Amino acid sequence: QVQLVESGGGLVQTGGSLRLSCRAHGDVFSMENLAWYRKGPGKEREQIATISSAGGRKWDLNSVRGRFAIHRNNHKKLLFLQIDDLIPAGTGTHYCNLADGRLWPWGPGTQVTVSS
């Protein structure tokens, strides 16, 4: 079974940047479409960016277009999310997982807090 561990979050000011990482422990990674999710305070978890197994990218939220970049390293089983020009609405716990409706067990997530 795949285990996911996210890292890279922190406290930043509006306009700051962060690079989130997700490490997958398990045999299945390179053939899967993957996504980053965010759960803001008092909100449901939402899918924010997707990357296909071949590296094709899709932004699931228009608000992140142009500010977020999603990358993957299949050899190292790593998924990345570069977040630039952070805004307070971007505060939340960020998770990685599959992108197609199926889900692996959720990891602990990594907290991003944006101060105004």
Helices and strands as residue ranges (DSSP letters): E 3-7, E 10-13, E 18-25, E 34-39, E 45-51, E 57-59, G 62-64, E 68-73, E 78-83, G 88-90, E 92-98, E 110-115
